[in-house]
Amino acid sequence: MCLALPCKVVAIDGDNCTIDVSGMKKDISLALLDDVVIGDYVIVHVGYALTKLDPEEAEKTLALFAEMGEHALLESAREVH
């Protein structure tokens, strides 16, 4: 099973780009997509951008993942006490 996170394109160099996910940057291939611009959100699998996402939906998804992460931290802190 794979977990697809929206990744924001922050730089483009030919058929490659740099994505940012929560401050982590990674270089990936854009060979499978056309018309990607800086600021677009993409879904990445094994180093390739597979599809572009609607920016509003990408932001909502990232906010939900952040909320789930915060909830998991709170739950683990409760278990320690």
PyRosetta script that sets phi, psi and omega in degrees:
from pyrosetta import init, pose_from_sequence

init()
pose = pose_from_sequence("MCLALPCKVVAIDGDNCTIDVSGMKKDISLALLDDVVIGDYVIVHVGYALTKLDPEEAEKTLALFAEMGEHALLESAREVH")
pose.set_psi(1, 140.2)
pose.set_omega(1, 179.2)
pose.set_phi(2, -115.1)
pose.set_psi(2, 148.3)
pose.set_omega(2, 175.7)
pose.set_phi(3, -110.5)
pose.set_psi(3, 118.9)
pose.set_omega(3, -177.2)
pose.set_phi(4, -98.0)
pose.set_psi(4, 115.8)
pose.set_omega(4, 176.5)
pose.set_phi(5, -104.5)
pose.set_psi(5, 140.2)
pose.set_omega(5, 172.5)
pose.set_phi(6, -66.2)
pose.set_psi(6, 133.0)
pose.set_omega(6, -179.1)
pose.set_phi(7, -120.5)
pose.set_psi(7, 129.1)
pose.set_omega(7, -177.3)
pose.set_phi(8, -88.0)
pose.set_psi(8, 130.8)
pose.set_omega(8, 177.5)
pose.set_phi(9, -78.8)
pose.set_psi(9, 122.0)
pose.set_omega(9, -177.6)
pose.set_phi(10, -113.1)
pose.set_psi(10, -13.4)
pose.set_omega(10, 177.3)
pose.set_phi(11, -158.2)
pose.set_psi(11, 147.6)
pose.set_omega(11, 178.6)
pose.set_phi(12, -130.8)
pose.set_psi(12, 135.8)
pose.set_omega(12, 177.5)
pose.set_phi(13, -138.1)
pose.set_psi(13, 90.9)
pose.set_omega(13, -178.8)
pose.set_phi(14, 67.5)
pose.set_psi(14, -124.4)
pose.set_omega(14, 179.6)
pose.set_phi(15, -89.8)
pose.set_psi(15, 12.0)
pose.set_omega(15, 178.6)
pose.set_phi(16, -123.1)
pose.set_psi(16, 158.5)
pose.set_omega(16, 176.1)
pose.set_phi(17, -147.8)
pose.set_psi(17, 167.3)
pose.set_omega(17, 172.8)
pose.set_phi(18, -108.8)
pose.set_psi(18, 130.6)
pose.set_omega(18, 177.6)
pose.set_phi(19, -110.0)
pose.set_psi(19, 157.9)
pose.set_omega(19, 177.6)
pose.set_phi(20, -126.3)
pose.set_psi(20, 126.8)
pose.set_omega(20, 174.9)
pose.set_phi(21, -129.3)
pose.set_psi(21, 106.4)
pose.set_omega(21, 179.0)
pose.set_phi(22, 53.0)
pose.set_psi(22, 40.8)
pose.set_omega(22, 177.5)
pose.set_phi(23, 88.9)
pose.set_psi(23, -11.2)
pose.set_omega(23, 176.4)
pose.set_phi(24, -89.6)
pose.set_psi(24, 131.0)
pose.set_omega(24, -179.1)
pose.set_phi(25, -110.7)
pose.set_psi(25, 145.0)
pose.set_omega(25, -179.0)
pose.set_phi(26, -149.1)
pose.set_psi(26, 142.6)
pose.set_omega(26, 175.5)
pose.set_phi(27, -90.2)
pose.set_psi(27, 133.0)
pose.set_omega(27, -179.7)
pose.set_phi(28, -136.5)
pose.set_psi(28, 171.4)
pose.set_omega(28, 179.5)
pose.set_phi(29, -94.2)
pose.set_psi(29, 141.6)
pose.set_omega(29, 173.5)
pose.set_phi(30, -106.0)
pose.set_psi(30, 13.6)
pose.set_omega(30, -173.5)
pose.set_phi(31, -58.0)
pose.set_psi(31, -24.2)
pose.set_omega(31, -176.5)
pose.set_phi(32, -94.1)
pose.set_psi(32, -3.8)
pose.set_omega(32, -177.4)
pose.set_phi(33, -126.6)
pose.set_psi(33, 151.3)
pose.set_omega(33, 173.5)
pose.set_phi(34, -112.4)
pose.set_psi(34, 157.4)
pose.set_omega(34, 170.4)
pose.set_phi(35, 61.2)
pose.set_psi(35, 33.0)
pose.set_omega(35, 173.9)
pose.set_phi(36, -84.0)
pose.set_psi(36, 133.7)
pose.set_omega(36, 178.2)
pose.set_phi(37, -125.4)
pose.set_psi(37, 161.1)
pose.set_omega(37, 177.2)
pose.set_phi(38, -57.6)
pose.set_psi(38, 133.3)
pose.set_omega(38, -178.0)
pose.set_phi(39, 102.1)
pose.set_psi(39, -17.9)
pose.set_omega(39, 176.4)
pose.set_phi(40, -67.7)
pose.set_psi(40, 154.5)
pose.set_omega(40, 172.2)
pose.set_phi(41, -106.2)
pose.set_psi(41, 137.8)
pose.set_omega(41, -179.9)
pose.set_phi(42, -132.2)
pose.set_psi(42, 157.9)
pose.set_omega(42, 170.9)
pose.set_phi(43, -99.7)
pose.set_psi(43, 133.2)
pose.set_omega(43, -174.3)
pose.set_phi(44, -117.7)
pose.set_psi(44, 139.5)
pose.set_omega(44, 173.3)
pose.set_phi(45, -142.3)
pose.set_psi(45, 130.2)
pose.set_omega(45, -179.2)
pose.set_phi(46, 42.9)
pose.set_psi(46, 44.6)
pose.set_omega(46, 173.0)
pose.set_phi(47, 86.2)
pose.set_psi(47, 5.6)
pose.set_omega(47, 179.7)
pose.set_phi(48, -122.3)
pose.set_psi(48, 135.6)
pose.set_omega(48, 170.8)
pose.set_phi(49, -73.8)
pose.set_psi(49, 123.8)
pose.set_omega(49, -176.1)
pose.set_phi(50, -96.9)
pose.set_psi(50, -35.9)
pose.set_omega(50, -177.2)
pose.set_phi(51, -155.6)
pose.set_psi(51, 152.3)
pose.set_omega(51, 173.6)
pose.set_phi(52, -90.0)
pose.set_psi(52, 150.8)
pose.set_omega(52, 180.0)
pose.set_phi(53, -117.8)
pose.set_psi(53, 154.4)
pose.set_omega(53, 170.9)
pose.set_phi(54, -64.5)
pose.set_psi(54, 127.7)
pose.set_omega(54, -176.3)
pose.set_phi(55, -57.8)
pose.set_psi(55, -37.9)
pose.set_omega(55, -179.7)
pose.set_phi(56, -65.5)
pose.set_psi(56, -43.9)
pose.set_omega(56, 178.4)
pose.set_phi(57, -66.7)
pose.set_psi(57, -37.8)
pose.set_omega(57, 178.1)
pose.set_phi(58, -61.7)
pose.set_psi(58, -44.2)
pose.set_omega(58, 179.5)
pose.set_phi(59, -63.3)
pose.set_psi(59, -41.0)
pose.set_omega(59, 177.7)
pose.set_phi(60, -62.4)
pose.set_psi(60, -43.0)
pose.set_omega(60, 179.8)
pose.set_phi(61, -63.6)
pose.set_psi(61, -44.6)
pose.set_omega(61, 179.1)
pose.set_phi(62, -63.1)
pose.set_psi(62, -38.0)
pose.set_omega(62, 178.0)
pose.set_phi(63, -64.7)
pose.set_psi(63, -39.4)
pose.set_omega(63, 177.8)
pose.set_phi(64, -65.2)
pose.set_psi(64, -42.1)
pose.set_omega(64, 177.2)
pose.set_phi(65, -62.7)
pose.set_psi(65, -40.4)
pose.set_omega(65, 178.8)
pose.set_phi(66, -63.6)
pose.set_psi(66, -42.5)
pose.set_omega(66, 178.7)
pose.set_phi(67, -62.8)
pose.set_psi(67, -42.0)
pose.set_omega(67, 178.4)
pose.set_phi(68, -63.8)
pose.set_psi(68, -38.5)
pose.set_omega(68, 178.3)
pose.set_phi(69, -64.6)
pose.set_psi(69, -42.4)
pose.set_omega(69, 177.3)
pose.set_phi(70, -62.7)
pose.set_psi(70, -42.9)
pose.set_omega(70, 179.4)
pose.set_phi(71, -61.8)
pose.set_psi(71, -42.6)
pose.set_omega(71, 179.5)
pose.set_phi(72, -63.2)
pose.set_psi(72, -39.4)
pose.set_omega(72, 178.2)
pose.set_phi(73, -64.4)
pose.set_psi(73, -42.7)
pose.set_omega(73, 179.0)
pose.set_phi(74, -63.1)
pose.set_psi(74, -42.6)
pose.set_omega(74, 179.2)
pose.set_phi(75, -63.8)
pose.set_psi(75, -41.7)
pose.set_omega(75, 179.9)
pose.set_phi(76, -68.8)
pose.set_psi(76, -32.6)
pose.set_omega(76, 177.2)
pose.set_phi(77, -67.6)
pose.set_psi(77, -37.0)
pose.set_omega(77, 178.3)
pose.set_phi(78, -65.5)
pose.set_psi(78, -37.2)
pose.set_omega(78, -179.4)
pose.set_phi(79, -68.3)
pose.set_psi(79, -29.3)
pose.set_omega(79, 179.5)
pose.set_phi(80, -70.7)
pose.set_psi(80, -34.5)
pose.set_omega(80, -177.4)
pose.set_phi(81, -85.3)
pose.dump_pdb("model.pdb")
